[in-house]
Amino acid sequence: MTKYLAVASLLALLAFVLWIAYEQWAMVVVDMPPWAWAAIILGGGLSLLVGFGLMALMFYSARHGYDDPARKIDRDNR
C-alpha cells in the first residue's frame, strides 16, 4: 500500500508541475523568429548529448575497472 501511495503522490506532483509550467507558458506571449527556435532546440539537444555521453563514459569506466584502486588496501593490518 505504501508503494502505491508513493507512486500516486509523485504522479500528482508531476501533474501539478506540468500544469504550472503550462500556465506560465500560456501567460507569456513572445514572438520568436525561427532561427531562435532552432538555437534553443540545438542547445537542448547538445546538452542532452553531452549528458548522455558523460553517463556512458561513467558506466564504461566502472564496468572495465578504471575506477578500482591501484592496489588493494588491507585495512586490518594498519
C-alpha positions, 0 to 999 in steps of 0.5 A: 500500500505504501508503494502505491501511495508513493507512486500516486503522490509523485504522479500528482506532483508531476501533474501539478508541475506540468500544469504550472509550467503550462500556465506560465507558458500560456501567460507569456506571449513572445514572438520568436523568429525561427532561427531562435527556435532552432538555437534553443532546440540545438542547445537542448539537444547538445546538452542532452548529448553531452549528458548522455555521453558523460553517463556512458563514459561513467558506466564504461569506466566502472564496468572495465575497472578504471575506477578500482584502486591501484592496489588493494588496501588491507585495512586490518593490518594498519 
